[in-house]
Amino acid sequence: MLHAVVTTVTGFFWVRVALGVTEAVNTPAAVKTVATWFKGDDRSLALGIMNVAPNLGAVATPLIVPAIAIAWGWKAAFIATGAIGFVWLAFWFALPKPRGDGEAVDAAPETSGKLVETLKDERTWVVAVGKFLTDFVWVFLLFWAPDLFVRKYGLDQGELAGPVAVVFLLAGAGSYFAGWLSSRLLASGKTYNRARKTPMVIGALLAAPVPIIALAPNVWVGAVLVGMTLAAHQMFSTSIFGLATDIMPARKVGIVIGFGATFGSLSGLLMNEFTGVVLEFFNVYWPMLAMCATAKFAAVLVIHWMQPDIDKTRNAMLAEEGIRPAPA
């Protein structure tokens, strides 16, 4: 909301920094909440639904915010979107404390979740490496796909709203599908290892065709290809969130997801810099699209190498915490 009151470019820059720092709390807090409220078998779908929400917001925002700005001015747009956060906060505080049994509630003391101890834990690095190897795809396509569409199809900004909506709707569908699929696999008696890695493999396959966007005959085909790739990313992201809740005690999930998100942001930063250099000197997109097509395959292999048996790690974690596994 402070965007509406600053009067200089420097002031605007610093409120953007503040927004970036503070909104980064949301994802670790959300995943930790799911880990606290839900048993292992229920977490998958909950994480999928949780990960759908930002994509629906990304579809609604370009439809709602410009209307607010036209009706009441651009400052009102910042105030309105900021005020919505307080409405959400009221509902959040109205929720009762989590209740449940078994692994759904982790009552172990916080002292065992110290930062240094967590960073020494190999399980933390599984999440961090998975995010580093994949999150740049999301950053690259969100930041550069509009420029790619403008270059290839000669669109102006006003004509991008429809294709962008398609992209985010497909991304949201990927989140939900990954959560649903993992839940179905667990409900049918499959292992956590299969329930997490199956959506990852499907996501890797789904992202593979994105380089052929250069041959897409129109913007809608291009939007579907980008949307498929972001759906694949969201499938992978939801699965990594689920993996973190499987192998880490609930009290450590927040810091582990935050640490992983830091590495994911770093990969996005590096990808943006790399893209700028490639476009400046070669004016082509295919190297970045090739990286987007292969990133998930590399991540699947590395995660499988670091965590060949998620169930074994999960059972050891539950035994160490003195938590009985939830009944099937």
FENRAJO-V893168 format. One record per residue. N is the residue number from 0. PHI is phi in whole degrees, -180 to 180 (999 if undefined). NEAR is the number of other C-alpha atoms within 8 Angstrom. Layout:
n=[N	N]
phi=[PHI	PHI]
near=[NEAR	NEAR]
This chain:
n=[0	1	2	3	4	5	6	7	8	9	10	11	12	13	14	15	16	17	18	19	20	21	22	23	24	25	26	27	28	29	30	31	32	33	34	35	36	37	38	39	40	41	42	43	44	45	46	47	48	49	50	51	52	53	54	55	56	57	58	59	60	61	62	63	64	65	66	67	68	69	70	71	72	73	74	75	76	77	78	79	80	81	82	83	84	85	86	87	88	89	90	91	92	93	94	95	96	97	98	99	100	101	102	103	104	105	106	107	108	109	110	111	112	113	114	115	116	117	118	119	120	121	122	123	124	125	126	127	128	129	130	131	132	133	134	135	136	137	138	139	140	141	142	143	144	145	146	147	148	149	150	151	152	153	154	155	156	157	158	159	160	161	162	163	164	165	166	167	168	169	170	171	172	173	174	175	176	177	178	179	180	181	182	183	184	185	186	187	188	189	190	191	192	193	194	195	196	197	198	199	200	201	202	203	204	205	206	207	208	209	210	211	212	213	214	215	216	217	218	219	220	221	222	223	224	225	226	227	228	229	230	231	232	233	234	235	236	237	238	239	240	241	242	243	244	245	246	247	248	249	250	251	252	253	254	255	256	257	258	259	260	261	262	263	264	265	266	267	268	269	270	271	272	273	274	275	276	277	278	279	280	281	282	283	284	285	286	287	288	289	290	291	292	293	294	295	296	297	298	299	300	301	302	303	304	305	306	307	308	309	310	311	312	313	314	315	316	317	318	319	320	321	322	323	324	325	326	327]
phi=[999	-67	-57	-77	-113	-72	-125	-132	-62	-62	-62	-63	-59	-72	-72	-66	-61	-61	-63	-62	-67	-80	-73	-66	-67	-60	-66	-58	-66	-66	-66	-62	-62	-61	-64	-83	-85	-118	-73	-54	-70	-97	-67	-58	-66	-61	-66	-62	-64	-56	-79	-72	-54	-60	-72	-65	-63	-69	-77	-72	-58	-68	-89	-92	-63	-60	-65	-64	-64	-68	-76	-127	100	-67	-65	-63	-64	-67	-65	-65	-68	-69	-66	-58	-59	-72	-63	-60	-63	-62	-64	-62	-70	-77	-67	-72	-66	-64	-130	172	-138	61	-77	-65	-121	-107	-103	-66	-65	-67	-63	-85	-107	-62	-61	-61	-62	-66	-72	-80	-81	-60	-63	-61	-76	-61	-67	-63	-67	-59	-70	-64	-78	-127	-67	-63	-64	-62	-62	-61	-69	-68	-81	-104	-59	-58	-64	-62	-66	-64	-65	-81	-113	66	-84	-100	-60	-66	-86	-88	-60	-63	-58	-64	-62	-61	-58	-72	-65	-66	-61	-63	-61	-64	-60	-64	-62	-62	-65	-63	-64	-61	-63	-65	-64	-66	-64	-87	94	-74	-76	-62	-58	-73	-65	-85	-82	-62	-62	-63	-66	-61	-62	-61	-68	-67	-81	-59	-76	-59	-61	-76	-59	-64	-102	-62	-74	-152	-66	-70	-64	-61	-65	-65	-64	-66	-63	-61	-67	-73	-62	-62	-64	-68	-61	-68	-63	-60	-68	-67	-58	-63	-60	-61	-73	-76	-105	-116	-59	-58	-69	-100	-62	-59	-69	-69	-65	-62	-65	-63	-64	-62	-67	-64	-65	-63	-65	-66	-61	-64	-66	-63	-65	-61	-63	-60	-66	-62	-68	-67	-97	-124	56	-134	-107	-62	-62	-70	-65	-65	-64	-64	-73	-106	-59	-67	-63	-62	-66	-59	-64	-68	-63	-65	-67	-79	-133	-67	-138	-63	-62	-63	-65	-63	-64	-66	-64	-63	-65	-65	-85	70	-106	-79	-60	-65	-63	-69]
near=[10	8	10	10	7	8	6	6	6	6	9	11	8	8	10	9	8	8	8	8	8	7	7	8	9	7	9	14	9	9	14	13	8	11	14	12	11	12	12	12	10	9	13	16	13	11	14	15	11	8	13	13	9	8	12	11	8	10	12	8	8	9	8	8	10	9	8	12	12	8	6	9	9	10	11	11	13	12	11	9	10	9	9	8	8	8	8	8	8	8	8	7	7	6	6	5	4	7	6	7	7	10	12	13	13	10	4	6	5	7	5	6	9	8	7	6	9	11	9	7	8	7	9	13	10	11	14	16	12	13	14	14	13	13	13	15	13	11	11	12	10	8	7	8	10	9	7	9	12	10	8	6	8	7	10	7	6	6	7	10	9	7	10	10	10	11	14	14	12	13	18	16	10	14	17	14	10	17	17	11	10	14	14	8	12	12	9	6	6	9	9	10	10	9	14	13	10	9	14	13	11	9	15	15	8	10	16	11	9	13	10	7	11	5	5	9	6	7	10	7	10	12	12	11	11	13	14	13	16	17	15	15	17	14	17	13	10	15	15	12	11	12	11	13	14	10	11	11	11	12	10	10	15	12	9	14	15	11	10	16	10	9	12	15	11	9	12	14	9	9	11	10	8	8	10	8	8	11	10	7	6	6	7	7	10	7	7	8	10	10	9	13	14	11	12	17	10	9	12	12	8	9	12	9	7	7	9	8	8	12	9	7	10	11	9	8	11	13	9	7	8	6	10	8	8	10	3	4]
